[in-house]
Amino acid sequence: MVNNSIQKKQNTSVVEYESNGEKVKLSPATIRQYLVSGNGQVTDQEVVMFMSLCKYQKLNPFLKEAYLIKFGNSPATIVTGKDVFTKRAKRNPNYAGKQAGIIVEYEDGSIEEREGSMVLSNEKIVGGWAKIYIKGYEKPEYASVSFDEYAGKKADGTLNSQWKSKPATMIRKVAVVQALREAFPEDFGGLYSEEELSQTENVSIQQDTIENVEVVEHEEIKAEEQPKQETESVENILFNKEV
């Protein structure tokens, strides 16, 4: 009886906060129904962690600012939407711009850090780099990352479609996110982009922004009342199609 009471309380608890001037209300029932991707069942602890991170970092998961992904019995992954990093950096008064690019290896074995994401056919991408400039600091925050460490791969070990078609763009994004996290830990602490995670399976998540989802305390949404949602590959939604 005690365990059932605890379970019911966990399923009906609500967190409420503001994100970009809008009120956000989250409950475990809403998260499980609308905001979990993958083929696994999230635990109560993983749901609470997701709710806590969204509240602490003022993320609105209904606007694709955060995703909760679960594969089988593996630990759930919390992924931050692609636009969150850019928007938050520009809103920070101490942000003074960035430089970013790729690290390429020539046929003779020499290495070059190149700004941007252009790579020639006879060059090998070995990493990415980024510099975040902070007002009042003499030197920028610098980060460099290895391509082999972060490249997303499928179950057979080959690169997934995004990393195969846009390897330079992807590794550059990883470097930028890492540099931002080092430069502004209060704004980006605990936030990880999809490019940083090596997901090997395809998942389906909602294609459109969820609007007008009313979360009522102590009341779970009934299955027969839940609207049907359009889904598509996580790669098509989380990754920016534009260079």
C-alpha positions in Angstrom: 0.0 0.0 0.0 2.8 2.4 0.9 4.7 1.6 -2.4 1.5 2.2 -4.4 1.0 5.6 -2.7 4.6 6.6 -3.5 4.2 5.5 -7.1 1.0 7.4 -7.5 2.6 10.5 -6.0 5.5 10.3 -8.4 3.2 9.9 -11.4 1.1 12.9 -10.5 3.7 15.4 -9.2 4.1 18.5 -11.3 6.9 21.0 -11.8 6.1 24.5 -13.0 8.5 27.2 -14.2 9.0 29.8 -16.9 11.0 29.4 -20.1 11.5 32.4 -22.4 8.5 34.1 -20.9 6.1 31.1 -21.2 4.8 28.9 -18.4 5.8 25.3 -18.6 4.2 22.5 -16.6 5.6 19.0 -16.6 4.5 15.8 -14.9 5.8 12.2 -15.2 2.7 11.2 -17.1 3.1 13.9 -19.7 6.8 13.1 -20.2 6.2 9.4 -20.7 3.4 10.0 -23.2 4.8 12.9 -25.2 8.6 13.4 -24.6 10.3 10.0 -24.5 11.9 8.6 -27.6 13.4 5.2 -28.2 12.3 1.6 -27.5 13.0 1.6 -23.7 10.9 2.3 -20.6 12.2 5.2 -18.6 12.5 4.8 -14.9 11.0 7.1 -12.3 14.5 8.4 -11.5 15.2 9.2 -15.1 12.0 11.1 -15.4 12.7 13.1 -12.3 16.2 13.9 -13.6 14.7 15.1 -16.9 12.2 17.3 -15.1 14.8 18.7 -12.8 17.2 19.6 -15.6 14.4 21.2 -17.6 13.4 23.3 -14.6 16.9 24.2 -13.6 18.0 25.2 -17.1 14.6 26.7 -18.1 14.2 24.3 -21.0 10.9 23.9 -22.8 10.7 20.3 -24.1 7.5 21.1 -25.9 9.5 23.5 -28.2 12.1 20.8 -28.9 14.6 22.3 -26.4 15.2 19.0 -24.7 14.6 15.3 -25.4 14.6 12.2 -23.3 15.9 9.1 -25.2 15.9 5.6 -23.9 17.2 2.4 -25.6 16.3 -0.9 -24.0 17.8 -1.3 -20.6 20.6 1.3 -21.2 20.5 4.5 -19.1 18.4 7.2 -20.6 20.0 10.1 -22.4 19.0 13.7 -22.1 19.6 15.6 -25.3 19.4 19.4 -25.8 17.9 20.9 -28.9 20.2 22.2 -31.6 19.1 25.9 -31.2 19.4 26.2 -27.5 23.2 26.6 -27.5 23.3 29.4 -30.1 20.4 31.3 -28.6 21.7 31.2 -25.0 25.2 32.2 -26.0 23.9 35.3 -27.8 21.7 36.2 -24.8 24.7 36.1 -22.4 26.1 39.7 -22.0 29.6 38.3 -21.6 29.6 36.4 -24.9 31.9 38.2 -27.4 31.7 35.8 -30.4 33.4 32.6 -31.5 35.7 31.0 -34.0 35.4 27.4 -35.0 36.5 24.9 -37.6 38.0 21.5 -38.3 41.3 19.8 -37.9 42.6 18.1 -41.1 45.5 15.8 -41.8 47.3 16.0 -45.1 48.8 13.1 -47.1 52.2 13.9 -45.7 51.0 13.5 -42.2 51.0 17.2 -41.3 48.0 18.7 -39.3 46.2 22.0 -39.8 43.5 23.7 -37.8 41.2 25.3 -40.4 38.3 27.7 -39.7 35.0 26.7 -41.2 34.0 23.2 -42.3 35.5 22.9 -45.8 37.5 19.8 -46.5 39.0 18.5 -49.8 38.7 15.0 -51.1 42.4 14.3 -50.4 42.3 15.4 -46.8 41.3 13.5 -43.7 39.2 15.0 -41.0 40.7 14.2 -37.6 38.9 16.6 -35.3 37.3 19.9 -34.6 38.1 23.0 -32.6 36.4 26.1 -31.3 37.2 29.4 -29.4 34.7 31.2 -27.4 35.5 34.9 -26.6 34.5 36.2 -23.2 34.3 39.9 -22.4 37.0 40.9 -19.8 39.2 37.9 -20.6 42.5 38.1 -22.4 42.3 34.7 -24.0 39.3 32.8 -25.4 38.1 29.5 -24.1 39.5 26.8 -26.4 38.3 23.3 -27.1 39.5 20.6 -29.6 37.9 17.2 -30.1 38.8 14.0 -31.9 36.7 12.9 -34.8 37.0 9.2 -34.0 35.8 9.8 -30.4 32.5 11.5 -31.4 31.6 10.2 -34.9 28.1 8.7 -34.7 28.0 5.1 -35.9 25.4 2.5 -36.7 25.2 -1.0 -35.2 27.5 -2.4 -37.9 30.2 0.2 -37.0 29.8 2.4 -40.1 29.1 6.1 -39.9 25.4 7.0 -39.7 23.9 9.1 -42.4 24.6 12.6 -40.8 28.2 11.9 -40.0 28.8 10.3 -43.4 27.3 13.2 -45.4 28.4 16.1 -43.2 31.4 15.0 -41.1 33.1 18.4 -41.0 29.9 20.2 -39.9 29.2 17.6 -37.2 32.6 17.6 -35.6 32.7 21.4 -35.7 29.4 21.5 -33.8 30.8 19.2 -31.1 33.7 21.5 -30.5 31.5 24.6 -30.3 29.3 23.0 -27.7 32.2 21.9 -25.6 33.8 25.3 -25.7 30.5 27.0 -24.7 30.1 24.6 -21.8 33.6 25.5 -20.6 33.1 29.2 -21.1 29.6 29.5 -19.5 29.0 26.6 -17.1 25.9 28.2 -15.5 24.2 28.5 -18.9 25.3 25.2 -20.4 26.1 22.9 -17.5 24.5 19.5 -17.9 23.4 20.2 -21.5 24.6 17.9 -24.3 23.9 18.1 -28.0 22.9 15.2 -30.2 26.2 15.5 -32.1 28.1 14.6 -28.9 26.2 11.3 -28.5 26.9 8.2 -30.5 23.4 6.8 -30.9 23.5 3.6 -32.9 19.7 3.0 -33.4 16.9 4.9 -35.0 14.2 6.3 -32.8 11.0 8.1 -33.6 9.9 11.3 -31.9 7.2 13.8 -32.5 7.6 15.9 -35.6 5.6 18.9 -34.6 5.8 21.1 -31.5 3.3 20.0 -28.9 0.9 22.8 -28.1 -1.7 23.3 -25.5 -0.9 20.3 -23.4 -2.6 20.9 -20.1 -1.0 19.1 -17.2 -3.4 18.9 -14.2 -2.0 17.9 -10.8 -3.2 14.5 -9.5 -4.8 13.7 -12.9 -3.2 11.5 -15.5 -4.0 11.7 -19.2 -6.1 8.7 -20.2 -4.8 6.6 -23.1 -8.0 6.9 -25.1 -7.8 10.7 -24.9 -4.3 11.0 -26.2 -4.0 12.5 -29.7 -2.1 10.7 -32.4 1.3 12.1 -33.1 3.3 12.3 -36.3 6.8 10.8 -36.0 10.0 10.8 -38.0 13.6 9.8 -37.6 15.5 11.4 -34.8 18.2 12.4 -37.2 15.8 14.4 -39.4 14.5 16.4 -36.4 17.5 16.9 -34.1 20.1 17.6 -36.7 20.2 20.9 -38.5 19.8 20.3 -42.2 21.5 23.5 -43.1 25.3 24.0 -43.0 
